[in-house]
Amino acid sequence: MTYTKGAYVFIKRGDGSVLAAGRVQRRRPDGRYKVRKAGSNQVVTVPSGRLEAHPQSEWTEHDK
């Protein structure tokens, strides 16, 4: 699955549990994604298999 810039996603661990939520910053040429974690400025590089679409389209104040 491909994700567009700004899409809200869950970042999953290898066992399928959710590590964090974040927003897609960009897709790299090798197919991995740069994702900014919610509530922090940390950007992580994640393979697309470890991402899952997030049901909401914006963060609430509680999430920030």
N, C-alpha and C positions, 0 to 999 in steps of 0.2 A: 504494500500500500504506500502511496506517496502522500506527503503532507505539504500544504502550502505554507509559505512564510506567514507567521503570526497565528498559525493554528494552535489550538490548545490541545495538549496531549498528556497522557500519563507515561512516565518513564518506569518501566518494569524491570525487576531483577531477573536473573537467570531462571529462578524457580517460578516465575509468573506473578509473584506478589508485587504490589505497587511500591516503588521507591519514593517517587515524588511526582508532582504535576509540574508542567512547564509550558513554555511557548516556543514554537519552532523559530529559530533565527534564520537559518538557511540550510539548503541541502548541499552537501559536498559532492564533488565529481565522483567519488568512490561510492556514493549511495548512502553514506551516513549523514546524520543530521546534527547540527549544532542546536542545542535546546537550552534556553535560559530557565532555570528553576524558579518556581513561584516563591515569592517572599525573599528572594536573595538575588544578587547579581551574578551568581555562579553560572557559567556556561559550560555544559558538558557535551561531549561528542558521543552520540548514541547510534548504533545500527538500527535500521528501520524495524527489524524484528522485535526490538525491545520497546517499541512505542505502541501506544493504543490511543485511538481517538478519545478525546475528552468530551463529555456531554454538554458542557457549557461553553459559551463563546466570550465570556469576560470574567475576570476575577471580581468577587465581591469584596467589600472592605475587610471582611473576616479573614479572607485568604491571603491578604497582602502582608 
